[in-house]
Amino acid sequence: MKKPAPKTVVIDPRAVALAEIDAEITRLRGLANARQAELDDDVAKHITLQDHGLQSRLDRECTAIQSKIEALDQKRFAIELENEVEDPSPSKSRQPKAGTVARWNLRGNLQDPKYPAGARAAGRKKEIDAAFDQFRDFGLALADEHFSKLGTPTTPVDMSLLAVVSGVELGNFLWLSARIAEAEQRLAELEERSKGVPYKGVWSPDVQYKAGSFVSHGGSLWHADVDVKGARPGDGALWQLAVKRGRDARP
């Protein structure tokens, strides 16, 4: 008995392309929802517990994901209208036109950004956000300068994307490094205060006393409420009386 001829499977390239785009859009939307949920959770916290660096990063990521989704939507629409023919070979549209040279956006005269120490504890959110943007822009500028030494971006989309990713990560690294340095300094101060009563002897106008220090003056024990130098205990509000002198300077 003669076997039946195998059926020919007909694949619609346009349907396959649309299915791939739909799958990618679904994945990106799930990713965007997760980022937005994480952002909303942090925003809902008390101002002193919020991580503004995290919020800025999540906001940028949500924007980037949404841009990608919009680009895929446009691509899908073009395929549905048969205005776009899928070519498995690398897209020639990414290549610069003949006779043109892609250039990097070099900014020059870069100045190191400054971390706003104390702004977070004081709740100055605008100052924090502005400083974070400075760190990010500084990282992007350094990345552009670095990649410019490797040659012109003959594939602008890929090289530019790599520069953006590297620059943002560098900015984040510098930002976190400054935050950690501030945290370490505050921790060192707390550890210093925890070493028992920091008695510094008899008060002297030439000594710099840190907040929390105790000194003797006029037979009494005084506590420094702030860092102080030169101010006499009892004159003003920089010192607080801890133990009052007794009769004849005896407790």
N, C-alpha and C positions, 0 to 999 in steps of 0.2 A: 504493500500500500504506500502510495506516494505521500511523503510528509508535506503538510501545507507550508507555503512560503512564509517566512517570518514577516510580521507586520512592520511597516516602516513607521518609525516614530518621528513625528514632525515637531520640532522645537521652535517656538516663536521667540526670537531674540528680544523683541520688544517687551513681551510679557515677562521674560526672565529678568530683564533690566528693571522693569517696574517693581517686580517682587523683591529684588535686592535693595532697591531704594526704600521700599516700604519697611523692610526689615531693619534697615539702618536708622530710619526715622523713628521707629518704635524704640530701638535701643537708646537713641539720643534723648528721646523724651523721658524715658525712665531715668536716665542719668541726670537730666535737668531737674526732674522732680526730687531726686535724692539730694542734689545740691541745694535746691530751694528750701527743702525741709530742714536741712542742717543750718542754713542761714537764718530761717525763721526761729529755730530753737535758740540760737545765740542772741538774736535781737530781743527775744522775749525775756532774757535774763536781766537782772539788775545792772545798771550802768557800770558799777564797779567790777562786775564779773564778766562783762562782755569782752570778747576778743576781736578788736576792730581790725586787726591784721587779717584774721580769718574771714571776717565779713567782707572785706575788700576783695580778697582772693576768690571767695565763693561768688560774689557778685560779678566779677570779671569772667569766671568760668561759665556762669549761667548765660551771660551775654554772648560768649563765644559759641556755646552750644546752640543757642537760639539762632545765631547767624548761620551756623552749619545746617540747621533744620530748614531755614528759609531757602538756603541755596539748593538743598535737595528737593524741596517743593517746586522750585523753579525748573530744576532739571527734569523732574517727573512730568511737569506740565508740558515742557518742550517735547519730551518723548511721546506723550499722548497725542500731540499735534503733528507728530512725525517731522518735526523741524530739527531733530537731532539724530544722527546716525552713529550708533555705538561702534567704536573702533577698538579692538583689543590691544592695538599697539599704543605705546605712550602718546599722550595727547601732544600734538604739535603746537597747540595754543599756548602752552607754557613756555615755549622757546621765544626768546626775543626776536623781533623782526630783523630781517637782514639789514645791516648797516647801522644798527643801534647797539649801544652798550649799556647794560644795566648798571646802575650805580647805587652805592650804599648811602644811607642818610646819616652822614657823619656830622656831629654837632659841635665838636671841639670845645676847648676851654671848660672842661668838666670840673666841677667843684664837688668835693666830698659832701654828701648830705649829712645833716646833723640830727641825731636822735633827740627828741624833745623830752629830756629827763624830767620826770615829775608831772608831765601833762596827763598821763593815764590816771595817776592817783587823784589828780585834781578834777578829773572828769571832762577835760577839754578835748572833746571828740573831734571837732573841726581841725584842731592843731595836729592831732594824731593822724587823721586821714590825709591832711596835706603833707605831712612828713613822710607818710608811707608812700604816697605818690612820687615824692622826690626820690626815695630809695629805688622805687620801681623804674622810674625814668633813667636814673643813673645806671642801673643794671642794664637796661636796654641800650643805652648809649655805649657802654663798655663792650657789649656784645657786638654791636655794629662795627665798632672800631677794631675789635679782634678779628671778625670775619672778613673785614676789608683787606687785611693783610694776607689772606689766603687766596685772594683773587676776586674777580668780578663774579656775581651770581649768574652764571649761565643758565641755571634753572631757577628763576626768581622766586617762584612760589615755594618750592621746597627749602631753599636756603633761607629765605626770609622767615618762614615758619620756624625753622630751627633757631634762627637768631632771636626771635621773639620768645620762644620757650626758654632758651638759655638765659636771656636777659631777665625775664620775670623770675626765674629760679635764683639767679644771682642777687637780684634785689631783695627777694624773700630771705636769702641767707644773710645778707648784710643787716637787714632789719632785725631778724631774730638774734643775730650776734650782739647788736646793740642792746636789745631788750634783756638778753641774758647777762650782759655786763652790768646793767643797772640792777638786776635782781641779785647778782652776786655781791655787789657793793652793799645793798640793803641788808642782805643776809649776814655779811661780815659785821655790820654795825650791831645787828641783833645779837649775834654770838658774843660780841665784845661786852654788851650790856648784861649778858646772862652769866658772866663770870663772877657772880657775887656782887657785893656792894663796891662800886668803883671809887673808893676813897682816895683823894689826891693830895691829902695833907692840908697844910695851912694855905689859905688863899694867897695868891700872888698876882699882881696886875700884869705880869709879863708872860703868864702861862695861858695857853689856849685850852679851855675846858670843853669837852664834848657834852652834849645833852645827856643827863643821867648821872653825871659826876657829882660827888659829894666833897665839900671842903669845910675846913674849920675857919671861923672868923669871929673875933670878938667873943670867944667862948661858946659860940653856937655852931650847930651843924647845918650847912646849907646845901640845897639840891639845885643843880643847874637844869632849868626847864628847856633850854636851847643851848646851842653852841655859843660860847661866850668868851670874851677876852677883854680884860681891862675894867669891866664893870664891877663895882664893889658890891658884895652881897648886902642886901638891905636897901640899896639904892635902885629903885625901879622894880620891874616885874620879871627880870631875867633869872633871878634866884628866888627859891622858895625856902622858907625856914622849915627845917626838918626837926631839929631838937633845940629848944630854947635854952640858953645858958641859965644855970642855977645861981644861987646866991654865992657871991665870991667866986664866980666862974666855976662852981661845982654843980653837977646835976642834982 
